[in-house]
Amino acid sequence: MSDLPAAIEEKVQHMLPRNLLHDLRTPLGHVLGYSELLIDQLNDAGHEEFVPYAEKIRKAARELLVMMAENFQSSHAGDAESHAPPPIEAPSKDARAIS
């Protein structure tokens, strides 16, 4: 299987869905925001015939965000650190001596 020690492999597998969720949710949030902006600008410019296309984009982005929340976040519901960044470790004495 893997050459990694079991503890490291388990930690990586545990973190992967959180990182994946963030990496997917962020651009979807941008797509959602841009589609809402586009809808407003199309309405203001009098191009209502294009609004349904932008609404389809917005609807699809919302549906994907909901699916991701249901499928990924529920697996980390009991994890208190699921939204916290990893702690920053202080440099060791050896590292401070080098710099």
C-alpha positions in Angstrom: 0.0 0.0 0.0 1.8 3.0 1.3 5.3 3.6 2.6 4.1 6.1 5.1 3.7 5.2 8.8 0.1 4.4 9.7 -0.3 7.5 11.9 0.8 9.9 9.2 -1.3 8.1 6.6 -4.4 8.4 8.8 -3.8 12.1 9.4 -3.4 12.8 5.7 -6.6 10.9 4.9 -8.4 12.8 7.7 -7.2 16.2 6.3 -7.8 15.5 2.7 -11.6 16.0 2.6 -11.3 19.3 4.5 -8.6 20.6 2.2 -10.6 19.3 -0.8 -13.8 21.0 0.5 -12.0 24.3 0.9 -10.4 24.1 -2.6 -13.7 23.4 -4.2 -15.9 25.7 -2.1 -13.8 28.8 -2.7 -14.1 28.9 -6.5 -17.7 27.9 -6.4 -18.3 30.9 -4.1 -16.6 33.1 -6.7 -18.8 31.7 -9.4 -21.9 32.3 -7.3 -20.9 35.9 -6.6 -20.0 36.6 -10.2 -23.3 35.2 -11.4 -25.2 37.4 -9.0 -23.3 40.4 -10.1 -23.9 39.4 -13.8 -27.6 39.1 -13.2 -27.7 42.6 -11.6 -25.7 44.1 -14.5 -27.8 42.4 -17.2 -31.0 43.7 -15.6 -29.5 47.2 -15.3 -28.3 47.2 -18.9 -31.7 46.1 -20.2 -30.5 42.6 -21.3 -33.1 40.6 -19.5 -33.1 37.9 -22.2 -29.7 36.8 -20.9 -30.7 36.7 -17.2 -32.1 33.1 -17.3 -28.6 31.8 -18.4 -26.9 33.6 -15.5 -29.6 32.3 -13.1 -28.9 28.7 -14.3 -25.2 29.3 -13.4 -26.1 30.7 -10.0 -28.5 27.8 -9.3 -26.0 25.2 -10.3 -23.3 26.7 -8.1 -25.7 26.8 -5.1 -26.7 23.2 -5.7 -23.0 22.1 -5.7 -22.3 24.0 -2.5 -25.2 22.4 -0.8 -24.2 18.9 -2.0 -20.6 19.5 -0.8 -21.9 20.7 2.6 -24.1 17.7 3.0 -21.4 15.2 1.9 -18.2 16.6 3.3 -19.0 18.7 6.3 -21.2 16.1 7.9 -18.2 13.7 8.1 -16.4 16.4 10.2 -19.4 17.6 12.2 -17.8 16.4 15.5 -14.4 17.7 14.6 -13.9 20.9 16.6 -10.8 21.8 14.5 -12.5 21.4 11.1 -12.6 25.1 10.5 -9.5 26.1 12.5 -6.2 26.6 10.7 -3.4 24.3 11.8 -1.4 25.6 14.7 1.9 27.3 14.0 4.8 25.7 15.8 7.5 27.9 17.3 11.0 27.4 15.8 13.2 25.1 17.7 16.3 26.4 19.5 18.4 24.9 16.7 16.5 26.8 14.1 16.9 30.1 16.0 20.6 29.5 16.4 21.0 29.1 12.6 19.3 32.4 11.8 
